[in-house]
Amino acid sequence: MKASLLILLLLTSLGEVLPAADAPAKPKLKIIPGQVIIPTGTGEMRRPWGELISLDLATRTGKFRNEGDDTVMSFTVMPYAELLHHAASGDLQDFRVGERAIFRLHENEKGEWVWLTYIQDEMNMMNGHKEYFHVDRVDAAKRAVECTWASFDKSYVRQTNVVIETDGETRFWKAGGPVKFTDIKLGDKLRTKTHGVGSGKRRIAWEVFLDDESLLKFQTEQKSVHAARIVKEGAPGYVDEAKGTELRITLFNEGGDIAKQLKVGKAIRVAPAGVDRKPTTAPLTGIVTAVVTKGRDCKVTLTLSAAEAKFQQTGLARLWLAGE
């Protein structure tokens, strides 16, 4: 009994001296083409502010200038990327060269930070975070304003001394209608859509919203444009499996309006798509045989009217509701 107690005390003492073994490091989440994966853990993503330099809609690639160090960075847009424009969902053709935005990047298999899973425009960022540019000074001669970037009540301040420049292309909005630079007053809370100048962090506004109503009008219009585009072009997704007349697809979040209407027995049309996400053949008809929705993911199983070998696993597809 005494020997057992002595051993126990010895082990306890050693446990206090020896460090506990480190838990094995959790492997970094990586993007795998053909799967909807968005790594957001520590060291798994970078989100620099940048100025859009170029876009190739056919290859869905582009370049932007990192505002932090003026480095030009290339990117490849993942088929399921969130392209947030005018504080709503959009697509690449909605963005203008020169536009300032946040670009979320991830490493490819070579360790290059080129995979892109969202472009978030300035309007979306400020609307989502409920932040504003509080006007501290108006420079009428230079048609510029100096602001504090903060929450509505300034309980959180992101940045001070933010200068927003305007020029002949700038449009000003209040109560949903056009106004002038002279309508901006001290204490106003602004939101903007701005572009860069090729270097540094200068902001020149394309749009200045003097109230929430005006921004929400732009947002509503964008939602309408995007919804009509999805109805016309089909909901995009990855092909999980194509076997005979059975087809399994994971639909991307942007096609949520169509996904919500899918149910067993629903008639659909579906076609394979290329890198540009456009259909590569005429659509086939079919019916929905299963729908599984988990979070933002929607996995649908279809029975096609005919077997079609042109659907490739991990390839892209577009899906329409029958009659649309």
VENGI-V999569 format. One record per helix or strand of 3 or more residues. SS is the DSSP state (H for helix, E for strand). FROM is the first residue (numbers start at 1). TO is the last residue. If there is no record, write none. Layout:
ss-><SS & SS>
from-><FROM & FROM>
to-><TO & TO>
//
This chain:
ss-><H & E & E & E & H & E & E & H & E & E & E & E & E & H & E & E & H & E & E & H & E & E & E & E>
from-><2 & 46 & 61 & 72 & 92 & 99 & 113 & 122 & 131 & 144 & 157 & 171 & 177 & 181 & 189 & 203 & 212 & 235 & 246 & 253 & 267 & 284 & 297 & 316>
to-><17 & 56 & 66 & 85 & 94 & 107 & 121 & 129 & 139 & 151 & 165 & 174 & 179 & 183 & 195 & 209 & 233 & 243 & 251 & 259 & 273 & 294 & 304 & 321>
//
